[in-house]
Amino acid sequence: MAYLSKSRFKQALSCPTKLYYGTKGNNYADNNADDPFMMALAEGGYQVGELAKFLVCNDPVGENITINELDYEKSLAQTKEKREKGGKVVIAEAAFAYKDYFVRTDLFVEERDTIKIYEVKAKSWDEDVEFIKEVKRGPLKGTRQLDKEWREYLYDIAFQKYVVQKANPNKTVITYIVLADKTQNATIEGLNQLFKIKRKVKNIDVEVKQGITAADLGQIPLKTINVDDVCNWIYSNKVDIDLEHQNAEDWTFETLIEYLSEQYSSNKRIWSTKVGTKCKGCQYKNKEYPLGDKKSGLHECWKHIAKLTDAELTQPLVLELWGGLAGQKSFINDACTDKRYLLKQLDETFFPRGAGKEEPIGDAIDPTKRRLLQVEKSKAKDYTPHIDKEGLKELFDSLPAPYHFIDFETTMVALPFHKDRRPYEAIAFQYSYHIMDAKGNIAHKSQYLNFEKGTFPNYDFLRRLKKDLGGIEGTIFRYHKHENTYLLLLYKQLYEVSEQEVPDKEELMAFIREITTPGDDTPGESWEPTNNMQDLWDFVVKYFYSLHAKGSNSIKDILPAIIKSSDYLREKYSQPIYATPTIPSLNLTTPHIWIDDTKGQNPYKTLPPIFDEEALEEIEAEGNLSNLDNGGAAMIAYAYLQFADMTDAERELYRQALLRYCELDTMAMVMIWEYWGTIIASK
């Protein structure tokens, strides 16, 4: 039987066509399967799920409360068997079916005529959370609606309650959602590592430390909230779903799930009514379209809904349009509403400047001009970069050397690694620091990585960073807001501790004030930084545009775009000049070539794998990470380094991979700045 499961229902709510694309036999590309950030989120969710079992059972492992069977019918049979024992019944992953609907409840507790089901989410909770809010503006002003941030999760639990209640009509079903409680501290050391992630290819298992009981966990930092009133609201209100159907405006919860179930059972595609910004993050996109052995759901949607031809689908879509610095406005949605689906269909009338905003002079770039440049260059297939040389010259003249380039690696985990820390508290575990002097000499100056088990790294991280950057001359660069944001989070942590706990608290806070811009919610008095970090992302937006970046200003896209634009960089870094006395490295021990044609001229592809063939033969590696070339993988690697039973040999390989990756992040910033310097010199 083709059941409509809770995960399929939830996916259909976000985009009904995904119900078809996500069916394995239909052969659509799925980019989420290999996304390290999605992997990290999934791992946190599994850990929270295991911890939550201790809310309803003192010894979930010893009492064998979990049904691990994936087969629908077998899991239903096992659930029935456990319930027939009578008395108080506690089951994790209990299975229920009604009609063509199927759910597994994270936690199930049955006693006499009452059933309690618990949906466990790794999402965070604090006192400000409201599931149903009054709308303040727009056509629904004054009405109460589900908070968009929680909508997906609440429909999930409502679907579960509906199925369990229908399958047990003589029982009272009470529904809860369990969340990571940001207001509660962990009261034991290493809570996270009692629930160890074990990856087997694409599957995730959590290995719970043997013999652990609820009493061993201290205060469990999870919040349990009754959501029966939310479920009732969902059952009694129409569902807002973008679905092509003659009765689309009349969907109730019950009529919708009946329709979705019918279409899914028949393997029929359900079309959305429109395309737009929501498609930008669609995972069912074949990035090699029209090549490759997987179909591309995104392109098929745009062919059907936008009526694009096969030839048009190979051209840049408006999805590539840069949407930054536009406030609440969505140029992509506006273009699709106006039936302009290709970049080439846009023109200057589509990007009017606001009142009082004048057109920039010469080659200067403002957000409107940046979008126009993207459209014009796309039409002409012009990959030559647009550079505001005058603006760059003024910038270089205003920012003194030496130049200091800094990049952080950070994480926020649902289950704290350390005692007295809260879920999703900021952890800064690594930085890299390159320096360039006034003559253009470059060196990997310093770095920091805390990979010790059971050590809260933030204050030591700050001490090392202060030693490197405190009171220095020259200009400090970061790329986008990340470094400033995390230093402010660490500032808040320091603000809340005593000098007995952190004797150099005031010195560390003074250092943060020296190089950061405070936020609206930063505790204490505001300040003016004396050597504020400069945002290289801001300068990319203001002074540089390349069609190669496809509307993105991420450093992972800007660096390859700049390399394609610079003969100087390609010539220089295609030679084994790095990790030599000319450009010293703290991690690479042999001369390294950053720009290699066989690697697509992408420096991140030149990083060696975590485990070479010899290492793979000698050790059993944790997880399935093979390469460490992005921030999501770095987060996963740091979590693995916290495992108490990882071998020293394996820990060392992860340590080396983290150091190499972070080193390249700051070297990428150096290359951008160096390229601009050559542009000015040639002016």
C-alpha positions as CSV (number, residue, x, y, z in Angstrom):
1,M,0.0,0.0,0.0
2,A,1.2,3.5,-0.8
3,Y,0.7,5.3,2.5
4,L,0.6,9.1,2.8
5,S,3.1,9.4,5.7
6,K,3.6,12.4,7.9
7,S,6.8,13.3,6.2
8,R,5.2,13.1,2.8
9,F,2.3,15.2,4.0
10,K,4.6,17.8,5.4
11,Q,6.6,18.0,2.1
12,A,3.4,18.4,0.1
13,L,2.4,21.4,2.3
14,S,5.6,23.2,1.3
15,C,5.1,22.4,-2.4
16,P,2.5,19.7,-3.5
17,T,4.5,18.8,-6.5
18,K,7.4,17.6,-4.3
19,L,5.1,14.7,-3.3
20,Y,5.7,13.3,-6.8
21,Y,9.4,14.3,-7.1
22,G,10.2,12.8,-3.7
23,T,9.0,9.4,-4.7
24,K,12.1,7.3,-5.2
25,G,11.0,5.4,-8.3
26,N,10.4,8.6,-10.2
27,N,14.2,9.3,-10.4
28,Y,14.5,12.9,-9.6
29,A,17.7,14.5,-8.3
30,D,17.6,15.3,-4.6
31,N,20.3,17.7,-3.5
32,N,19.4,17.5,0.2
33,A,20.9,14.0,0.3
34,D,24.4,15.3,0.0
35,D,24.1,18.7,1.8
36,P,26.4,18.9,4.8
37,F,24.3,21.5,6.5
38,M,21.2,19.3,6.2
39,M,23.3,16.4,7.6
40,A,24.3,18.5,10.6
41,L,20.7,19.4,11.2
42,A,19.6,15.8,10.9
43,E,22.2,14.6,13.4
44,G,21.0,17.2,16.0
45,G,17.4,16.0,15.5
46,Y,18.3,12.4,16.0
47,Q,20.1,13.2,19.2
48,V,17.3,15.2,20.6
49,G,14.9,12.4,19.7
50,E,17.0,9.9,21.8
51,L,17.2,12.3,24.7
52,A,13.5,12.9,24.7
53,K,12.9,9.2,25.4
54,F,14.1,9.7,28.9
55,L,11.2,12.1,29.5
56,V,8.8,9.2,29.4
57,C,11.0,6.2,30.4
58,N,13.8,5.9,33.0
59,D,15.8,3.4,30.8
60,P,14.6,3.4,27.2
61,V,17.5,1.2,26.0
62,G,17.1,-1.4,28.8
63,E,13.4,-1.5,28.5
64,N,13.6,-1.8,24.7
65,I,10.9,0.8,24.0
66,T,12.0,1.6,20.4
67,I,10.5,0.0,17.3
68,N,13.3,0.1,14.7
69,E,11.5,-1.7,11.9
70,L,11.1,0.4,8.8
71,D,8.6,-1.8,7.0
72,Y,5.1,-0.3,7.4
73,E,3.2,-3.5,8.1
74,K,5.9,-5.1,10.4
75,S,6.1,-1.9,12.4
76,L,2.3,-1.8,12.8
77,A,2.4,-5.4,14.0
78,Q,5.1,-4.7,16.5
79,T,3.2,-1.7,17.8
80,K,0.1,-3.9,18.3
81,E,2.2,-6.5,20.1
82,K,3.7,-4.1,22.6
83,R,0.3,-2.5,23.3
84,E,-1.3,-5.9,24.0
85,K,0.9,-6.4,27.1
86,G,-1.4,-4.0,28.9
87,G,-0.8,-1.6,31.8
88,K,1.2,1.5,31.1
89,V,2.7,1.2,27.6
90,V,5.6,3.4,26.4
91,I,6.8,3.1,22.8
92,A,9.2,5.1,20.7
93,E,8.3,5.1,17.0
94,A,4.9,3.5,17.5
95,A,3.2,3.0,14.1
96,F,-0.5,3.7,13.3
97,A,-2.5,3.5,10.1
98,Y,-5.9,4.8,9.1
99,K,-7.2,4.5,5.6
100,D,-4.2,5.2,3.4
101,Y,-2.5,7.4,6.1
102,F,0.5,6.2,8.1
103,V,2.4,7.8,11.0
104,R,5.1,6.9,13.4
105,T,4.9,8.8,16.7
106,D,8.2,9.9,18.2
107,L,6.9,9.0,21.7
108,F,3.7,7.1,22.6
109,V,2.4,6.6,26.1
110,E,-0.8,4.7,26.7
111,E,-2.5,4.2,30.1
112,R,-6.1,3.0,30.4
113,D,-8.3,5.2,28.1
114,T,-5.7,7.9,27.5
115,I,-3.0,8.1,24.8
116,K,-0.3,10.7,24.8
117,I,1.8,11.3,21.7
118,Y,4.9,13.5,21.6
119,E,6.4,15.0,18.5
120,V,10.1,15.7,19.2
121,K,11.9,18.5,17.3
122,A,15.4,19.8,17.5
123,K,14.0,23.3,17.0
124,S,14.6,25.7,20.0
125,W,12.1,27.1,22.4
126,D,12.1,30.2,24.7
127,E,9.5,32.4,26.4
128,D,8.8,34.4,23.2
129,V,7.5,31.4,21.2
130,E,3.8,31.7,20.1
131,F,2.4,29.1,17.8
132,I,-0.7,31.1,16.9
133,K,-0.4,34.8,16.5
134,E,-2.6,37.8,15.7
135,V,-1.7,39.2,12.2
136,K,-0.7,42.8,12.5
137,R,-1.0,43.9,8.8
138,G,-2.1,42.8,5.4
139,P,-5.4,41.3,4.3
140,L,-5.6,39.0,7.3
141,K,-5.0,41.8,9.8
142,G,-6.7,41.1,13.1
143,T,-7.1,37.4,12.6
144,R,-5.2,34.7,14.4
145,Q,-3.0,32.5,12.2
146,L,-0.3,29.9,12.6
147,D,3.2,31.4,13.0
148,K,4.9,30.8,9.6
149,E,8.0,29.7,11.5
150,W,6.1,26.8,13.2
151,R,3.6,26.0,10.5
152,E,5.3,22.9,9.2
153,Y,5.9,21.4,12.6
154,L,2.3,22.0,13.8
155,Y,0.7,20.5,10.7
156,D,3.0,17.5,11.3
157,I,1.7,16.9,14.8
158,A,-1.9,17.6,13.8
159,F,-1.6,14.9,11.1
160,Q,-0.3,12.5,13.7
161,K,-3.1,13.2,16.1
162,Y,-5.7,12.8,13.4
163,V,-4.4,9.3,12.4
164,V,-3.9,8.1,15.9
165,Q,-7.3,9.3,17.0
166,K,-9.0,7.7,14.0
167,A,-7.2,4.5,14.6
168,N,-8.2,4.6,18.3
169,P,-11.7,6.0,18.4
170,N,-12.5,5.0,21.9
171,K,-9.4,6.6,23.4
172,T,-8.6,10.2,24.3
173,V,-5.5,11.4,22.4
174,I,-3.5,14.2,24.0
175,T,-0.8,15.8,21.9
176,Y,2.6,17.4,22.9
177,I,5.5,18.9,21.1
178,V,9.0,18.6,22.6
179,L,11.6,21.3,21.9
180,A,15.1,22.1,22.9
181,D,14.7,24.6,25.8
182,K,17.1,27.5,25.4
183,T,16.2,28.7,28.9
184,Q,17.6,25.6,30.6
185,N,21.2,24.6,31.2
186,A,22.6,21.1,30.9
187,T,23.7,20.1,34.4
188,I,26.1,17.3,33.4
189,E,29.2,17.4,31.4
190,G,29.2,15.9,27.9
191,L,25.4,15.5,27.5
192,N,25.8,15.6,23.7
193,Q,28.3,12.8,23.7
194,L,26.0,10.4,25.5
195,F,24.1,10.2,22.2
196,K,26.7,9.4,19.7
197,I,26.0,9.7,16.0
198,K,26.8,6.6,13.9
199,R,26.5,7.0,10.1
200,K,26.1,4.1,7.8
201,V,26.2,5.4,4.3
202,K,23.0,7.6,4.2
203,N,21.4,6.3,7.4
204,I,21.9,7.8,10.8
205,D,21.9,5.8,14.0
206,V,22.4,7.1,17.6
207,E,24.3,5.0,20.0
208,V,23.2,5.7,23.6
209,K,25.9,5.1,26.2
210,Q,25.3,1.8,27.9
211,G,23.6,1.8,31.3
212,I,22.4,5.4,31.2
213,T,19.2,6.2,33.0
214,A,17.1,9.4,33.4
215,A,18.8,10.1,36.8
216,D,22.2,10.2,35.1
217,L,21.1,13.1,32.8
218,G,20.5,15.7,35.4
219,Q,18.2,18.4,34.2
220,I,17.0,17.5,30.7
221,P,17.0,20.8,28.6
222,L,13.8,20.0,26.7
223,K,10.4,21.7,26.9
224,T,7.2,19.8,26.6
225,I,4.2,21.8,25.4
226,N,0.6,20.7,25.0
227,V,-0.7,21.5,21.5
228,D,-4.2,20.2,21.5
229,D,-5.6,23.7,21.0
230,V,-3.3,24.2,18.0
231,C,-4.5,20.9,16.4
232,N,-8.1,21.9,16.9
233,W,-7.4,25.2,15.2
234,I,-5.9,23.4,12.3
235,Y,-8.8,21.0,12.0
236,S,-11.4,23.9,12.0
237,N,-9.6,26.3,9.6
238,K,-8.9,26.2,5.9
239,V,-5.5,25.2,4.8
240,D,-3.4,27.7,2.9
241,I,-1.8,25.6,0.2
242,D,-0.5,26.5,-3.3
243,L,-2.4,23.8,-5.2
244,E,-3.8,23.6,-8.7
245,H,-7.3,22.3,-8.2
246,Q,-10.9,23.5,-8.9
247,N,-11.6,23.6,-5.1
248,A,-8.2,25.0,-4.1
249,E,-9.7,27.8,-2.0
250,D,-11.9,25.4,0.0
251,W,-9.3,23.0,1.4
252,T,-10.0,21.8,4.9
253,F,-7.5,19.6,6.7
254,E,-9.5,16.5,6.1
255,T,-10.4,17.1,2.5
256,L,-6.8,18.0,1.7
257,I,-5.2,14.9,3.2
258,E,-7.8,12.8,1.4
259,Y,-6.9,14.4,-2.0
260,L,-3.2,14.1,-1.3
261,S,-3.5,10.5,-0.4
262,E,-5.5,9.7,-3.6
263,Q,-2.9,11.4,-5.8
264,Y,0.1,9.8,-4.1
265,S,-1.4,6.3,-4.2
266,S,-1.9,6.8,-7.9
267,N,1.6,8.3,-8.4
268,K,0.0,11.3,-10.0
269,R,1.8,14.6,-10.0
270,I,0.0,17.5,-8.3
271,W,0.9,20.9,-9.7
272,S,1.4,24.1,-7.8
273,T,-0.4,27.1,-9.1
274,K,2.7,29.3,-9.4
275,V,6.5,29.4,-9.4
276,G,8.6,32.0,-7.6
277,T,11.1,32.5,-4.8
278,K,10.0,29.3,-3.2
279,C,11.6,27.4,-6.1
280,K,15.0,28.9,-5.3
281,G,15.8,26.4,-2.6
282,C,14.1,23.4,-4.3
283,Q,16.2,20.3,-3.7
284,Y,14.8,18.5,-6.7
285,K,17.0,20.3,-9.2
286,N,19.4,18.5,-11.5
287,K,22.3,21.0,-11.5
288,E,23.6,19.5,-14.8
289,Y,20.3,20.0,-16.6
290,P,19.6,19.0,-19.3
291,L,22.5,16.5,-18.9
292,G,22.8,13.9,-16.2
293,D,20.9,10.7,-15.4
294,K,18.5,12.3,-12.9
295,K,15.4,14.2,-13.9
296,S,15.0,17.9,-12.7
297,G,11.8,18.6,-10.9
298,L,12.4,22.3,-10.8
299,H,12.8,22.5,-14.6
300,E,9.7,20.4,-15.2
301,C,7.7,22.7,-12.9
302,W,8.9,25.8,-14.8
303,K,8.1,24.1,-18.1
304,H,4.5,23.2,-17.1
305,I,3.6,26.3,-15.0
306,A,5.6,29.0,-16.7
307,K,5.2,27.4,-20.1
308,L,8.9,27.7,-20.9
309,T,10.3,25.7,-23.8
310,D,13.2,23.3,-23.6
311,A,15.5,25.9,-25.1
312,E,14.3,28.6,-22.7
313,L,14.9,26.3,-19.7
314,T,18.6,26.2,-20.5
315,Q,18.8,30.0,-20.2
316,P,19.2,31.9,-16.9
317,L,16.0,32.0,-14.9
318,V,14.9,34.9,-12.8
319,L,15.7,32.6,-9.8
320,E,19.3,33.7,-10.3
321,L,18.5,37.4,-9.8
322,W,20.3,38.9,-6.8
323,G,17.7,39.7,-4.2
324,G,19.9,41.3,-1.5
325,L,19.3,44.7,0.1
326,A,15.7,44.7,-1.0
327,G,13.9,44.7,2.3
328,Q,10.6,42.8,2.2
329,K,10.3,43.1,-1.6
330,S,10.8,40.0,-3.7
331,F,11.8,40.8,-7.3
332,I,11.6,37.2,-8.2
333,N,8.0,36.8,-7.1
334,D,7.1,40.2,-8.8
335,A,8.7,39.0,-12.1
336,C,6.9,35.7,-12.0
337,T,3.6,37.4,-11.3
338,D,4.3,39.6,-14.4
339,K,5.1,36.4,-16.3
340,R,8.7,37.3,-16.7
341,Y,10.5,34.0,-16.0
342,L,13.9,34.6,-17.7
343,L,16.5,37.1,-16.7
344,K,16.6,38.5,-20.2
345,Q,12.9,39.5,-19.9
346,L,13.7,42.1,-17.2
347,D,14.8,45.7,-17.9
348,E,15.5,49.0,-16.1
349,T,11.7,49.6,-15.6
350,F,11.6,46.6,-13.3
351,F,14.1,48.0,-10.7
352,P,13.0,51.6,-10.0
353,R,15.0,53.5,-7.4
354,G,13.2,54.7,-4.4
355,A,12.3,58.4,-4.0
356,G,15.3,60.6,-3.5
357,K,17.8,58.0,-4.6
358,E,20.0,59.1,-7.4
359,E,21.6,57.0,-10.1
360,P,25.3,56.3,-9.2
361,I,28.0,58.1,-11.1
362,G,30.3,56.3,-13.5
363,D,31.0,52.7,-12.6
364,A,29.7,53.0,-9.1
365,I,27.3,50.2,-8.1
366,D,24.1,50.4,-6.1
367,P,21.6,47.5,-5.6
368,T,19.5,48.7,-8.6
369,K,22.5,48.9,-10.9
370,R,23.8,45.6,-9.7
371,R,20.6,43.9,-10.7
372,L,20.6,45.8,-14.1
373,L,24.2,44.6,-14.7
374,Q,23.1,41.0,-14.1
375,V,20.3,41.3,-16.6
376,E,22.3,43.2,-19.2
377,K,25.3,40.9,-19.0
378,S,23.1,37.8,-19.0
379,K,21.4,39.0,-22.2
380,A,24.7,39.6,-23.9
381,K,26.4,36.6,-22.3
382,D,29.1,39.0,-21.2
383,Y,31.3,37.4,-18.6
384,T,33.7,40.4,-18.3
385,P,33.5,41.7,-14.7
386,H,32.2,45.2,-13.9
387,I,34.6,46.9,-11.6
388,D,34.3,50.3,-10.0
389,K,38.0,51.2,-10.2
390,E,37.6,54.7,-8.8
391,G,35.6,53.3,-5.9
392,L,38.2,50.7,-5.2
393,K,41.0,53.2,-5.3
394,E,39.3,55.3,-2.8
395,L,38.7,52.3,-0.7
396,F,42.4,51.2,-0.8
397,D,43.4,54.7,0.1
398,S,41.1,54.8,3.1
399,L,42.1,51.5,4.6
400,P,45.7,51.3,5.9
401,A,48.0,48.3,5.6
402,P,48.8,45.8,6.9
403,Y,45.7,43.8,6.0
404,H,44.4,41.2,8.4
405,F,42.0,38.5,7.1
406,I,40.0,36.5,9.6
407,D,37.5,33.7,9.4
408,F,35.7,31.8,12.1
409,E,34.3,28.2,12.2
410,T,31.4,27.9,14.7
411,T,28.5,25.8,15.6
412,M,25.3,25.7,17.6
413,V,24.2,22.2,18.8
414,A,20.8,21.2,20.2
415,L,22.4,19.1,23.0
416,P,25.1,21.0,24.8
417,F,28.6,19.6,24.7
418,H,29.4,21.1,28.1
419,K,27.9,21.5,31.6
420,D,26.0,24.7,32.4
421,R,25.5,25.5,28.7
422,R,22.2,25.8,26.9
423,P,20.8,24.3,23.7
424,Y,21.8,26.2,20.6
425,E,24.4,28.3,22.5
426,A,27.1,29.8,20.3
427,I,30.4,27.9,20.1
428,A,33.4,29.3,18.3
429,F,36.0,26.6,18.0
430,Q,38.3,27.7,15.2
431,Y,39.7,30.7,13.3
432,S,42.3,31.3,10.6
433,Y,44.3,34.5,10.1
434,H,46.2,35.6,7.0
435,I,48.2,38.9,6.8
436,M,49.2,41.0,3.8
437,D,51.7,43.9,4.3
438,A,51.9,47.1,2.3
439,K,54.2,45.5,-0.2
440,G,51.9,42.7,-0.9
441,N,53.8,40.0,1.0
442,I,51.4,37.3,2.3
443,A,51.6,34.8,5.1
444,H,49.4,32.5,7.0
445,K,50.0,34.4,10.3
446,S,48.1,32.5,13.0
447,Q,45.3,30.0,13.7
448,Y,43.3,28.5,16.5
449,L,41.5,25.2,16.8
450,N,40.1,23.8,20.0
451,F,39.3,20.1,19.3
452,E,39.8,18.8,22.9
453,K,37.1,16.6,24.3
454,G,34.9,18.2,26.9
455,T,36.4,21.7,26.7
456,F,34.2,24.8,26.3
457,P,36.3,26.8,23.8
458,N,34.8,30.3,23.6
459,Y,36.9,32.1,26.2
460,D,40.2,30.5,25.1
461,F,39.2,31.3,21.5
462,L,38.8,35.0,22.5
463,R,42.1,35.1,24.3
464,R,44.0,33.8,21.3
465,L,42.1,36.2,19.0
466,K,42.8,39.1,21.2
467,K,46.5,38.2,21.2
468,D,46.5,38.2,17.4
469,L,44.3,41.2,16.7
470,G,44.0,43.3,19.9
471,G,45.5,46.8,19.4
472,I,47.0,46.1,16.1
473,E,47.6,48.6,13.3
474,G,46.1,48.2,9.9
475,T,42.7,46.9,8.7
476,I,40.9,43.7,9.8
477,F,38.7,42.0,7.2
478,R,35.8,39.5,7.6
479,Y,33.5,38.2,5.0
480,H,29.9,39.1,5.7
481,K,28.2,39.3,9.1
482,H,29.2,35.9,10.6
483,E,32.3,37.0,12.6
484,N,30.6,40.1,14.0
485,T,27.5,38.2,15.0
486,Y,29.5,35.5,16.8
487,L,31.7,37.9,18.7
488,L,28.5,39.6,19.9
489,L,27.1,36.2,21.0
490,L,30.3,35.6,22.9
491,Y,30.1,39.1,24.4
492,K,26.6,38.2,25.8
493,Q,28.0,35.1,27.3
494,L,30.8,37.1,29.0
495,Y,28.2,39.7,30.2
496,E,26.3,36.9,32.0
497,V,29.3,35.4,33.9
498,S,31.2,36.6,36.9
499,E,34.9,37.6,37.1
500,Q,35.3,34.6,39.4
501,E,34.4,32.4,36.5
502,V,36.3,34.3,33.9
503,P,39.0,36.5,35.5
504,D,39.8,38.4,32.3
505,K,36.2,39.0,31.5
506,E,36.5,42.8,31.2
507,E,39.6,42.6,29.0
508,L,37.9,40.2,26.6
509,M,34.8,42.3,26.4
510,A,36.9,45.4,25.8
511,F,38.6,43.6,22.9
512,I,35.2,42.7,21.4
513,R,34.1,46.3,21.6
514,E,37.3,47.3,19.8
515,I,36.6,45.4,16.6
516,T,32.8,44.9,16.4
517,T,29.6,46.8,15.7
518,P,27.1,46.3,18.5
519,G,23.6,45.0,17.7
520,D,20.2,46.3,19.0
521,D,20.0,43.4,21.5
522,T,23.6,43.6,22.7
523,P,23.6,43.9,26.5
524,G,25.1,46.9,28.3
525,E,25.9,50.3,26.8
526,S,26.5,50.7,23.1
527,W,29.9,51.5,21.7
528,E,31.9,52.8,18.8
529,P,34.6,50.4,17.7
530,T,38.1,51.8,17.4
531,N,39.3,49.3,14.8
532,N,36.1,47.8,13.4
533,M,36.3,44.7,11.2
534,Q,35.6,45.7,7.6
535,D,33.2,43.5,5.6
536,L,34.7,42.3,2.4
537,W,31.2,41.2,1.3
538,D,30.0,44.8,1.5
539,F,32.9,45.8,-0.9
540,V,32.0,43.0,-3.3
541,V,28.5,44.3,-3.5
542,K,29.6,47.9,-3.9
543,Y,32.6,47.5,-6.3
544,F,32.5,44.2,-8.2
545,Y,30.1,42.2,-10.3
546,S,30.6,39.1,-12.4
547,L,28.1,37.0,-14.3
548,H,30.1,34.0,-13.3
549,A,28.7,34.3,-9.7
550,K,25.0,33.9,-11.0
551,G,23.7,36.5,-8.6
552,S,25.4,35.0,-5.5
553,N,27.8,37.0,-3.3
554,S,28.9,34.0,-1.3
555,I,32.7,33.7,-1.1
556,K,32.4,30.2,-2.5
557,D,30.9,31.8,-5.7
558,I,32.8,35.1,-5.7
559,L,36.3,33.4,-5.5
560,P,35.8,31.3,-8.6
561,A,34.3,34.3,-10.4
562,I,37.3,36.4,-9.6
563,I,39.7,33.7,-10.6
564,K,38.0,33.5,-14.0
565,S,38.4,37.3,-14.2
566,S,42.1,37.6,-13.2
567,D,45.0,36.5,-15.4
568,Y,47.2,37.6,-12.5
569,L,45.7,35.2,-10.0
570,R,45.5,32.3,-12.4
571,E,49.1,32.7,-13.4
572,K,50.4,33.2,-9.8
573,Y,48.5,30.5,-8.0
574,S,48.7,27.8,-10.8
575,Q,52.3,27.7,-9.7
576,P,53.5,25.8,-6.5
577,I,54.1,29.1,-4.7
578,Y,52.0,28.6,-1.6
579,A,53.4,26.8,1.4
580,T,56.9,28.0,0.5
581,P,59.1,30.8,2.0
582,T,57.4,33.1,-0.4
583,I,53.9,32.5,1.1
584,P,54.3,30.5,4.3
585,S,51.5,28.1,5.5
586,L,50.9,26.8,8.9
587,N,49.4,23.6,7.7
588,L,50.4,22.6,4.2
589,T,53.9,21.1,4.3
590,T,54.7,20.9,0.6
591,P,54.3,23.6,-2.1
592,H,50.6,23.8,-3.0
593,I,48.9,24.8,-6.3
594,W,45.6,26.5,-5.6
595,I,44.4,27.0,-9.2
596,D,44.4,23.7,-11.1
597,D,42.5,23.4,-14.4
598,T,41.8,19.7,-13.6
599,K,40.0,20.9,-10.5
600,G,37.9,23.5,-12.4
601,Q,40.1,26.3,-11.2
602,N,38.4,26.1,-7.8
603,P,40.8,26.2,-4.9
604,Y,38.4,24.4,-2.6
605,K,38.6,21.3,-4.9
606,T,42.4,21.2,-4.3
607,L,42.1,20.4,-0.6
608,P,43.2,16.8,0.0
609,P,40.6,14.4,1.3
610,I,40.3,13.8,5.1
611,F,41.3,10.2,4.7
612,D,43.7,8.9,2.1
613,E,43.7,5.3,1.0
614,E,46.3,4.3,3.7
615,A,44.2,5.9,6.4
616,L,41.0,4.3,5.3
617,E,42.7,0.9,5.5
618,E,44.1,1.6,9.0
619,I,41.2,3.2,10.8
620,E,37.4,2.9,10.9
621,A,36.4,6.5,10.2
622,E,33.5,8.1,12.0
623,G,30.6,9.2,9.8
624,N,30.7,9.4,6.1
625,L,32.7,12.7,5.6
626,S,35.3,12.2,2.9
627,N,36.1,15.9,2.1
628,L,36.0,18.9,4.3
629,D,35.5,21.9,2.0
630,N,32.5,23.8,3.4
631,G,31.1,25.1,6.7
632,G,28.5,22.4,7.2
633,A,31.2,19.7,7.0
634,A,33.4,21.7,9.4
635,M,30.5,21.7,12.0
636,I,30.1,17.9,11.6
637,A,33.8,17.3,11.9
638,Y,34.0,19.4,15.1
639,A,31.1,17.3,16.6
640,Y,33.0,14.1,15.7
641,L,36.1,15.4,17.5
642,Q,34.0,15.6,20.7
643,F,33.4,11.8,20.7
644,A,35.2,10.3,23.6
645,D,36.1,7.1,21.8
646,M,37.5,8.4,18.6
647,T,41.0,7.1,18.1
648,D,44.0,9.6,18.3
649,A,44.9,8.8,14.7
650,E,41.4,9.6,13.4
651,R,41.2,12.8,15.5
652,E,44.5,14.0,14.0
653,L,43.2,13.5,10.5
654,Y,40.1,15.5,11.3
655,R,42.2,18.2,13.0
656,Q,44.4,18.6,9.9
657,A,41.4,18.8,7.6
658,L,39.7,21.5,9.6
659,L,42.9,23.5,9.7
660,R,43.4,23.3,6.0
661,Y,39.8,24.3,5.2
662,C,39.8,27.3,7.4
663,E,43.2,28.4,6.1
664,L,41.7,28.4,2.6
665,D,38.8,30.6,3.7
666,T,41.1,33.4,4.7
667,M,43.3,32.8,1.7
668,A,40.3,33.2,-0.5
669,M,39.8,36.7,1.1
670,V,43.4,37.5,0.4
671,M,43.0,36.5,-3.3
672,I,40.0,38.9,-3.7
673,W,41.8,41.8,-2.1
674,E,45.0,41.0,-4.1
675,Y,43.0,40.9,-7.4
676,W,41.5,44.3,-6.7
677,G,45.0,45.7,-5.9
678,T,46.2,44.6,-9.3
679,I,43.2,46.4,-10.9
680,I,44.1,49.6,-9.1
681,A,47.8,49.3,-10.0
682,S,46.9,48.8,-13.7
683,K,44.6,51.9,-13.8
